[in-house]
Amino acid sequence: MADIDNSKGPKAYERDENGLLKNIQYHFNDDGSVNWRAMIKEEHLFPNKDWFISRKKDVPKSIDGLEDNQLLIKLSGIKELAKLRGISDVSYRFQTCDDEHVAVLCGIKFIPNYETPEGVCFEDGANATTQNTSSFATKFLETIACNRAFVRCVRNFLNIHIVGDDEVDKSGLAPKSQLESSDNTSIKDKTPAATLEKLCAQKGIDGFAGFKDYLRKLWASEAYRNDSAKNWNDFSDIPAKEARILLNIIKKS
């Protein structure tokens, strides 16, 4: 069997003195910066059907002639752009992580090139909830949130105005305000405050009056103090952030 000659052609991901790949044909803006939007291959783009359906228009079968706001970009396209630009590190920091809501910050270190000689660490965030995901995706909120944060980080740094397919709300649900009016009970039952109310009942805390007594004990022990609590007259008055803090305290008690 003949040996394969790997010496022909530029090596994969070999970069020139400007930080650009030697085996790639780049497109440039008038100011000399790279036109990263023009670097996206058509195979990674497709029509945003929701844009057309919401305007009662036929969904086109190709992307010819479509504006950026009428398109979606696949995750594969974002990954390819990241490789073309050059990255050295990707990190994720979870801001919120519970059964119904995950929020993530994605930080990417972009390697130096002639546009940013010192290199840049850029950060962007995204979330995934049971209200903006669908089907099996609701079981993998952490993964969906990370993908969305990665997509936003790359495309915002590279000035790409095409929304990522991973960023789109595929739940098929109406906006939350509409859901509350049509099925008020089911939505309210899922709020942190409602969960807190149920947990209090399970722990033998009698109604909201009993809960206020419990808050006074927490204040005395310095386990939890919040001056705004004096204005709470019902569980529904408790902000989501504070409800989650109190949930953790009560669960551990």
matplotlib code that plots the C-alpha trace (Angstrom):
import matplotlib.pyplot as plt

x = [0.0, 1.4, 2.3, 0.2, 2.1, 0.9, 3.4, 1.2, -0.9, -1.2, -1.5, -4.9, -5.5, -2.1, -2.3, -0.4, 1.1, -2.4, -3.9, -5.9, -6.0, -3.8, -6.1, -9.3, -10.5, -11.7, -14.2, -13.5, -15.4, -14.5, -12.6, -10.4, -12.0, -13.2, -16.8, -17.7, -21.3, -20.0, -18.0, -21.1, -21.7, -25.2, -25.5, -25.6, -28.5, -32.3, -35.5, -36.9, -40.4, -41.8, -41.0, -43.0, -45.9, -46.4, -46.8, -49.1, -46.6, -45.5, -42.2, -39.7, -38.0, -34.5, -32.6, -32.1, -32.9, -33.7, -32.6, -30.7, -33.8, -35.6, -32.9, -31.7, -28.2, -27.4, -25.2, -22.8, -22.4, -21.5, -19.0, -17.4, -17.2, -15.5, -12.9, -12.3, -11.8, -9.8, -10.6, -8.4, -10.9, -14.6, -16.1, -19.6, -20.9, -24.3, -26.3, -29.5, -30.0, -33.3, -35.9, -37.6, -35.0, -31.3, -29.3, -25.7, -22.9, -20.5, -17.0, -14.8, -11.2, -10.6, -7.0, -5.1, -5.4, -4.8, -8.2, -7.5, -3.7, -4.0, -6.8, -10.2, -12.2, -15.9, -18.9, -22.6, -25.5, -28.7, -31.4, -33.5, -36.8, -39.7, -41.6, -39.1, -38.1, -40.1, -40.3, -37.3, -35.3, -37.2, -35.3, -31.9, -32.2, -28.5, -27.4, -29.8, -28.8, -25.1, -25.7, -27.7, -25.0, -22.3, -24.2, -24.8, -21.3, -19.8, -22.3, -22.4, -18.6, -18.4, -21.2, -23.5, -27.2, -28.7, -30.4, -29.2, -31.6, -30.7, -31.9, -35.4, -38.3, -39.7, -42.2, -45.1, -46.5, -48.1, -46.4, -46.5, -49.1, -51.5, -50.9, -51.7, -55.0, -56.0, -54.8, -54.0, -54.0, -51.5, -49.0, -49.1, -48.7, -45.3, -43.9, -41.2, -43.7, -46.3, -43.7, -42.7, -46.3, -46.7, -43.4, -44.6, -47.8, -45.7, -43.5, -46.5, -46.2, -49.8, -50.7, -49.1, -49.5, -47.5, -45.0, -44.5, -43.9, -41.3, -39.6, -39.4, -37.6, -35.2, -34.6, -33.8, -31.4, -29.9, -30.5, -32.4, -33.1, -34.9, -36.3, -38.8, -40.5, -42.6, -44.4, -45.3, -49.0, -49.3, -47.0, -47.5, -45.8, -42.5, -40.0, -38.9, -35.3, -36.2, -38.6, -35.8, -33.6, -36.3, -37.0, -33.4, -33.5, -36.8, -35.6, -32.6, -34.5]
y = [0.0, 3.4, 5.9, 9.0, 12.2, 14.8, 17.4, 18.7, 21.7, 23.9, 22.1, 22.1, 25.3, 26.7, 30.5, 33.3, 36.3, 38.0, 35.1, 33.9, 30.4, 29.9, 27.5, 29.7, 32.4, 35.3, 38.0, 41.5, 44.7, 48.1, 48.9, 45.8, 43.7, 40.2, 39.9, 36.9, 37.0, 36.3, 33.4, 31.4, 28.6, 28.3, 24.8, 26.1, 28.5, 28.0, 30.1, 31.0, 29.6, 31.3, 34.7, 33.9, 32.1, 34.9, 37.3, 34.8, 34.4, 31.2, 29.7, 29.8, 26.6, 28.3, 31.1, 33.0, 36.7, 36.4, 39.0, 38.1, 38.5, 35.9, 33.3, 30.9, 29.5, 25.9, 25.1, 23.6, 26.9, 28.7, 26.0, 26.4, 30.2, 29.7, 27.4, 29.9, 32.8, 30.7, 30.0, 28.7, 28.1, 27.8, 28.0, 27.9, 29.4, 28.5, 31.4, 29.5, 25.8, 24.2, 21.9, 24.5, 27.2, 27.1, 30.3, 30.1, 32.5, 31.3, 32.7, 32.2, 33.1, 34.2, 33.9, 37.0, 38.1, 41.4, 42.6, 41.9, 41.5, 40.8, 38.3, 38.7, 37.0, 37.5, 36.5, 36.2, 34.4, 32.5, 30.5, 27.4, 26.9, 24.5, 27.4, 28.0, 24.5, 21.6, 17.8, 16.0, 19.2, 20.0, 17.1, 18.6, 22.3, 22.5, 21.4, 23.6, 26.6, 26.0, 25.6, 28.9, 30.8, 29.5, 30.5, 34.0, 34.4, 33.6, 35.4, 38.6, 38.8, 38.2, 40.7, 38.0, 39.2, 35.9, 34.2, 30.7, 27.8, 26.8, 30.2, 29.9, 29.2, 25.9, 25.3, 26.4, 28.1, 31.5, 34.3, 33.9, 36.7, 34.9, 31.6, 33.2, 34.5, 31.2, 28.8, 31.0, 28.2, 25.9, 28.6, 30.1, 26.6, 26.4, 29.7, 29.6, 31.4, 28.7, 26.0, 27.7, 27.8, 24.1, 23.3, 25.4, 23.3, 20.1, 21.4, 22.2, 26.0, 27.2, 29.5, 32.9, 34.0, 31.0, 31.8, 35.3, 33.9, 31.6, 34.6, 36.3, 33.3, 33.3, 37.0, 36.4, 33.6, 35.7, 32.8, 35.1, 38.8, 40.9, 44.3, 44.1, 41.0, 43.3, 44.3, 40.8, 40.1, 36.8, 34.2, 35.7, 38.9, 37.1, 37.7, 34.6, 35.1, 35.4, 32.5, 30.2, 31.3, 30.5, 27.2, 26.1, 27.3, 25.4, 22.3, 22.1, 22.8]
z = [0.0, -1.0, 1.7, 1.9, 1.3, 3.9, 2.8, -0.1, 0.6, 3.7, 7.0, 8.7, 10.8, 9.9, 10.3, 8.8, 10.5, 10.6, 12.5, 9.5, 8.2, 5.2, 3.3, 3.6, 1.3, 3.5, 2.8, 4.1, 4.9, 3.5, 6.7, 6.3, 9.0, 8.2, 7.1, 9.2, 8.0, 4.4, 5.7, 6.6, 4.1, 2.7, 4.0, 7.5, 6.8, 6.3, 6.4, 9.7, 9.2, 12.2, 10.8, 7.7, 9.5, 12.0, 9.0, 7.1, 4.3, 2.6, 3.9, 1.0, 0.0, -0.3, 1.3, -2.0, -1.5, 2.2, 4.7, 7.9, 10.1, 7.9, 8.4, 11.1, 11.4, 12.5, 15.5, 13.0, 11.3, 14.6, 15.4, 12.0, 12.5, 15.9, 14.3, 11.5, 14.0, 16.4, 20.0, 22.8, 25.6, 26.3, 29.8, 31.3, 34.5, 35.7, 37.1, 37.8, 37.7, 38.8, 37.3, 35.3, 34.6, 33.7, 33.0, 31.8, 31.0, 28.2, 28.1, 25.0, 24.6, 21.0, 19.9, 18.7, 15.1, 13.3, 14.4, 18.1, 18.5, 22.2, 21.9, 23.5, 26.2, 25.3, 27.4, 26.7, 28.3, 27.6, 29.4, 28.8, 30.6, 30.4, 28.8, 25.9, 25.0, 23.7, 23.6, 24.9, 25.2, 28.4, 30.0, 29.0, 30.0, 31.0, 27.5, 25.7, 27.8, 27.2, 23.4, 23.3, 25.3, 23.0, 19.9, 21.2, 22.4, 19.0, 16.8, 18.9, 19.0, 15.3, 14.6, 13.1, 13.1, 12.1, 15.1, 15.9, 15.5, 19.1, 20.4, 19.0, 21.3, 20.0, 22.8, 20.6, 23.7, 23.6, 25.5, 29.3, 29.7, 27.3, 29.1, 32.4, 31.1, 29.5, 32.2, 35.1, 37.7, 36.0, 35.4, 38.9, 40.4, 38.8, 40.2, 43.0, 45.3, 44.8, 45.3, 48.6, 49.7, 49.1, 50.9, 53.9, 54.1, 54.0, 56.8, 59.0, 58.6, 58.9, 56.0, 55.3, 58.9, 60.1, 57.4, 58.7, 62.2, 60.6, 59.0, 62.3, 63.7, 60.8, 61.4, 65.1, 64.2, 61.4, 59.0, 56.7, 56.7, 54.1, 55.0, 52.1, 53.7, 55.9, 52.8, 51.8, 52.4, 50.5, 49.0, 45.6, 46.8, 47.3, 44.4, 42.7, 43.8, 47.4, 47.2, 45.9, 48.8, 51.3, 49.6, 50.2, 53.9, 54.6, 52.8, 55.0, 58.2]

ax = plt.figure().add_subplot(projection="3d")
ax.plot(x, y, z, "-o")
ax.set_aspect("equal")
plt.show()
